[in-house]
């Protein structure tokens, strides 16, 4: 493609060095109801013009025992936000994620998880105005952030 290691080093030299981030997690246990809260703020190593990012997460689940068996049904929901910021509070893009789920726990070692994910994008990619950056190699970056939906089914064995 005519894109050398030297080209990569020159274009992404602004990424060199260290970056910082800090956060906090809180886990609340109300018996059958679990609530997790997380927040992070730090430097955004990818977007040169919008150098900061903050995230927030709220997750909650509730366990319901099914009869006398070692089966539990666990409805859950997770919500996240990712915001890419310039200095101060000006933001260019914000991604919201909502993920409802239903888990079936069999004993202590098996979990069937079915969850959906809905992502809603506000704004545009932070460096879209005049930047040549398209990923670590040409055409790698998928383009502007967009809404998306998915369904995920997982079977977990905890050994």
Buried (B, 14 or more C-beta within 10 A) or exposed (E): EEEEEEEEEEBBEEEEEEEEBEEEEEEEEEEEEBBBBBBBBBEBBBBBBBBBBBBBBBBBBBBEEEEEEEBBEBEBBBBBBBBBBBEEEEBBBBBBBEBBBEBBBEEEEBBEBEBEBBBBBBBEBBBBEEEEBBEEEEEEBEEEBEEEEEEEEEEEEEE
